[in-house]
């Protein structure tokens, strides 16, 4: 079975591609670096020829509100139109837990627009909403960095290893379309400020972290339900401290 992974050269995409190839599938890793661009449509028709499944894990190059919305709307329309023409029978997309609940977040507004396009396309689909990746914690800390202590929300997160997300995506790609969404999260809930303290301590970076319920997370305030999954998410196996220890051993 031919499967095309859009964003196939990124963190999640390379992992999904490797898993599907090990399972014996014909997999095309599609990205601008391989000559496939969903925004300009360059290489898109050729890439999708003969494909039965498309897995879209591409991310926007800019998180600025207008730019990220333009990316997901343009990319989504072009990709779904090309899939319809090619006779693709299953569209799998990676989204974010919290999409639809946080309208003050420009990024989540853009993901909501992407999900709307997918649901209206007529192509059988599955949307996987993931919680924050462990690998994203550094970006959260950097986005909150300023002189003095870091001020972060104490709202609960349920972060997940990117490897666990890739495993679920690969499984969904070879299954029947759900025509709906499913969630994936890590095995433990951790307040955001505690997550940052644990990350900084493991990195040997002494910074004071202050819990502030008014602190904004990429433009929006959080509570314990904002970014945590519902009652029956798929759960990853890797705990945050295990990931920190493994990451510390990597070159």
HELIX and SHEET records of a PDB file:
HELIX    1   1 UNK A   11  UNK A   22  1                                  12    
HELIX    2   2 UNK A   32  UNK A   34  5                                   3    
HELIX    3   3 UNK A   44  UNK A   48  1                                   5    
HELIX    4   4 UNK A   65  UNK A   86  1                                  22    
HELIX    5   5 UNK A  106  UNK A  120  1                                  15    
HELIX    6   6 UNK A  134  UNK A  136  5                                   3    
HELIX    7   7 UNK A  137  UNK A  143  1                                   7    
HELIX    8   8 UNK A  162  UNK A  173  1                                  12    
HELIX    9   9 UNK A  192  UNK A  202  1                                  11    
HELIX   10  10 UNK A  240  UNK A  249  1                                  10    
SHEET    1   A 7 UNK A  26  UNK A  30  0                                        
SHEET    2   A 7 UNK A   2  UNK A   6  1                                        
SHEET    3   A 7 UNK A  53  UNK A  56  1                                        
SHEET    4   A 7 UNK A  90  UNK A  96  1                                        
SHEET    5   A 7 UNK A 125  UNK A 130  1                                        
SHEET    6   A 7 UNK A 180  UNK A 185  1                                        
SHEET    7   A 7 UNK A 234  UNK A 235  1                                        
SHEET    1   B 2 UNK A 150  UNK A 152  0                                        
SHEET    2   B 2 UNK A 209  UNK A 211  1                                        
SHEET    1   C 2 UNK A 156  UNK A 157  0                                        
SHEET    2   C 2 UNK A 190  UNK A 191 -1                                        
END                                                                             
